[in-house]
């Protein structure tokens, strides 16, 4: 809100970020046949992994491993399977899907802030009811939980910045002109013109912050104020939310390098809040993905540039996550994964006829 109660034209976190980044290419998704088996059973996992490793010859060649995304329940079992079958390690690289990682981080954040006063403020201000607050803390609903923490993050940060600029008024004057430029850029009606104007205004704002060393001075001010236990608790909450938002942002932007950097920052939260499976397996995931950069540099470069998804979809589509639940079928794409498995996995045994009909490649598929 601006002074006088007038609403600001600057959009929320996701909306503002979408104006700054370049648009992502649309991922083409093809449905593979369903395997009528339970995904977490060992024979099912082994069948899918072996068939996927064979199909990589058609998609990307012998020098590229198949990258498969799993949720934590399947990822843990796949690692045990690969450890028991070392011959498959060179053909398959399992990775964790971002959604379940963020949900685990939000649950850890909810456990850290329970009974801290923030959850009571939600109820006292009639923002959320008691039942909804419990759901947010346990992250039963991803979007609602993320939105609640973003609201609290923005509100607390505004309080902190007000105090900071009261102690350092000259810095507030240095930033006011740049922030007014961002406000003016977001007020333009044409979406294309707005995006370009917002990018320019954002660069001006960052230059103003760098010139005045606002970030450095804010950290020094925070260190000094952290002698107050309540202030330190508030800033700890803010930094934890920032860590999650950083991970969400780089994952949405398909930036693999920053994805791993943000993932390393999540390690502290998983260990601090005793998320048993994630504090045990998340460091291994980060290490395995960094090993991919060393052992398979070509695959790493293509993943980093989103080339694998585009190339596979141009020939044989392996990027086909399918989830079957309540007699409905849902499909979603993952730009950094070749194959993605959910509660019900895909059937790669019957792909010969499917791809032979679609691509006319019966001879190539005969020996898969």
N, C-alpha and C positions, 0 to 999 in steps of 0.2 A: 504494500500500500504506500502511496505517496503521501506527502503532507497534505492535510486537509481532507483526508479520507478518499481521495480520488484513486481509482484502480490503476495499477501500472499496466502498460501495454506489453511488458516483457513477459514472454510465455514461461511455463514451468521448465523444470530441468530437462525433461525429454524433448519438449518442443524447441527449446533454445538450442540444445545440442544438435537436433536434426537440421537446424538452419546453418550450422557451422561445418558439418561434414559433407563430403561428396556422397551422392546417392549410390547405393549398392546395386549391382546388376541382379536381375530377377533369376532365381535359381529354378531350373527346370527339374521337376520331380516326376519320376515314373514309378508306378506301383508294381512291386514284385509279388508273386503268389504267396499266400500265407501258409505257414507250416502249422498244422493243427496239433501242436505240442506245447507244453509249458516251457517258457523260455529259460527258467533257471535250472532245468534238468541237464545233467552232464552230457548225455548223448545229443541233445538239441544244440547245446553250445558248441560241442565239438564238430557237429555236422555243418553248422553255419560257418564256423571259422575256417574249416578245411575247404568248403566250397567257395567262400569268399577269397581265400588265398589263391585258388585255382583261377577264378574269374579275373584276377588282377592281370593275368597274362594278356587277356583280350583288351583290357582297359588302358593299362599304363606300362606293361612290360615287366620283365623279370627283375629289373633293378629298382623297382619301387615296391615297398610293402603296402599291404592293405590297411588303411586307417579306419577303425571301427569305433563308434561312440556307444557307451553304455551308461546306464545309471549305476549308482554305487553298489546295489545288490548284485547286479550281473558283473560289474567290473571286478569285484572281489573274487568271484568264482572264476572268471576268465584268467586272472593273474595266476591262480592256483593251477589252472589247466595248462597254461603256457609254461609254468615252472616244471610241471610234470612231463611236458612234451617239448623239450628244448628245440627240436627241429622246426617247430612252428614259430619260434621267436623271431626268426629272420623274415618271415612272410606276413606277420600280423603285428600291428601296433595298436593296442587298445587305448582309448582315451575316455575321460569322464565328460559327460554332458554338462553344459553350464547351468542349466535350470536347477538341477538337484544340488549343485555346489552352492548356488546363491541361496537356495532355500535352507540348506544346512547353516550357512553363514547368518541368515536372518534368524534362525532358531537360536544360534549362539548369541546373537545380539539381544534377542528377546530374553534369554536367560540372564544376561548380564544387567539388564535394566529393569527386571521385574522388581516391584516394590521400591523402585528408586524415586518415585514421585512423578515421573513422566507418564507412566501408565495411569496413575491417579488423576493427572491433569487431563488426560483424554476423557476420562469418565466425568470429572467435575465440570469440564467445559461443554459437555454434551456433544463432543465430537464423535465419540464411539461409546457404545454401551459396554457393560461389564462382560457380556458374553463375547462380543466382537473383539474386545481388548484381549481376552484370553486367546482367541483364535489368532490374533496378530502376533502375540508373543510366541505362540507355537508355530507360526507360519503355516497355518492350515490353508490360507489363501494367499498365493504369491503376490498378486498385484495389490491387494489391499494392504498387506504387510509392508511392501516396499513403499507404497504411497504414504502410509502413516509415518514411517521413519523419515521420508523426505520432508513431510510437513514439519515434523519436530526438528529436523536438522536445520531447515531454513529459519524457523522461529528462534531457535537457540543461537544460531550464527548471527542473526540480526541483533540480538541482545548483546552478544560479544562484540560485534563491530561498533555498535553505538557506544559502548564503554571505551573501546579502543580509540575511536575518533574523539571522544571527549577528553581523553588523556593526551592525544596527539592531534590537535585541531588543524595544524598545517597540512597533515596528510589527507584529512577529509577534504580540504579545499583543492588539493592536487588531484584528487580522484573524482570530484563532483562533476567537472566538465566532461570527462570521459564517460561517466555513467549516464549523463544526460544525452550524450551522443548515442549510446546504446538504446535508450528509451525512445529517442527520435527515430532511429533506424527500425525499431520494432513497430512503430506506429504507421509505417507505410502499408498501403493496401495491397499492392501487387506482390504476389508471393515470390516471383523470381527476383524482382527488384529488392524486396525485403531481405532475401537471403544474401545477396551481394552486399547490401548496405550493412547488415548485421555482421558479416565477416569483417568488413572494413572497420566498423565501430569496435568490434571485439579486439582487433589487432591494436587499435589506438588505446583501448583500455589496458591491454597487457603491457604496452610500452609505457603508459603512465605509471602502472604499478611497479614496473622494473626500474624506471628512472628514479622514482621516489623511494625505492627499496621497501615497499609496503610489506611484502611477505616476510622479509628478514626482520623488520621492526615488529611485526605482529608476533612472530615466534619468540622474540626477546620479551615482548610484553606478556605473552602467555606464560613463559617460564617464570617471570617475576610474580604473576598473579596465581600461579599454581600452588603457592604456599597455602592458599585457601582450599580446603578439601572439597567443598561443594563445587567450586569453579573447576578444579581438576577433574572431578567426576563428570561434569558437563562436557568438558573438552575431550575427555576420553570417549564419550558417547559420540560426539561429533566426528572424531577421527575414525571410529569404527564404521560409521555410516559412510564416510568418504571412501574408505577402503572398498566397501561393497559396491558403491556407485562407480568407482574406478573400474572394477572388474566387469560390471554390467556394461559400461560404456565401451571398453575395448573389445568385449565379446560381440557386441552389436556391430561394431565397426570392423570386425573380422581382422583385427591386428594381432597376429599370433605372438609376436615378440612381447608386446605390452600385455597380452593375455597371460603369459607365463610370469611376467614381472608382477602383475596384479595378483596372480595366484600365489606367489611367494609371500605377498603381504597378508593373504588370508590365513597362512599357516599359523601366525601368532594367535589369531582369534580361535582357530580350531584347538590349539594346544591350551590356551588360557581357559576356554570354556569346556574343555574335556569332551570334545566331540570324538568319540573313541575311534570310529572307523576312518573318519577324515584325517585325524591327526596321524594315523598310522599309514594310510594309503595315499593321501594327497601329496606328501613329499615325494613318494615314489613316482606318482604321475608326472610331477614337475621334472624329476630327474630323467624319466624315460623320454619325455618330449625334448629335453635338452640333448639327450643322447641321439635322438633322431637327427638333430642338426649336424652332429659329428659323423654319424654312421651312414646316413643317407642324405647328403647335402642337396641332391637334386629334388628329392621328395620334399625336403624342408623348404626350398625356394618356391616350389610350386604351391605348397600349402600356404606359404606366407603371401603369395601373390594371388591366391584363390584360383590358381590355374587348374588344379586337379579337378575341382567341381565342374568347371566349364568344359574341360577336355572330356571328362567321363560322360557328361550329358550330351556331348556332341556325337558320341559313338554308342557305347553301351552304358546305360545308366545304372550305377550302383548306389547313387545317393537317393535312396527310397525308403525312408523310415515309415513304417506302417504300424499303427496301434489299433487293435480290435477290442472294443469294449461295449457291452450292452447292445450288441448287434449293430453297431455303427462303426464306420471306418474313418479314421482321421489321418491326415498326412501332413508332414512338415519337413522343411529342408534344413540342412546343416552345411554351411559353405566349406567347413574345414574337415569334413568327414566323408569317407567314401561310402560307408554303410553305417546305418544307425539302428540299434535294436531297442525295443521297448518291452512292455510286459508280454506281448505276443510278437515273436520274431518273424522274419521273412523266410520263405521257403526257396532256397537257392537250388534245390534239386530239379525243379521243373522249369528252370529258366531257358533251357535249350530251345524248346518249342517257341516260347515267348519271343526270344531274341532272334531266332531263325526267321520267324514270320515278320518281325518288325524291321530287321536289318539285312535279311537275306544272307545270313552268315552261317548256314547249316554246317558247312564243312569245317569251319573254325570251331564250332561249338561241339562237334561230334566227340572230340576227345577230352572234353572238360570233365 
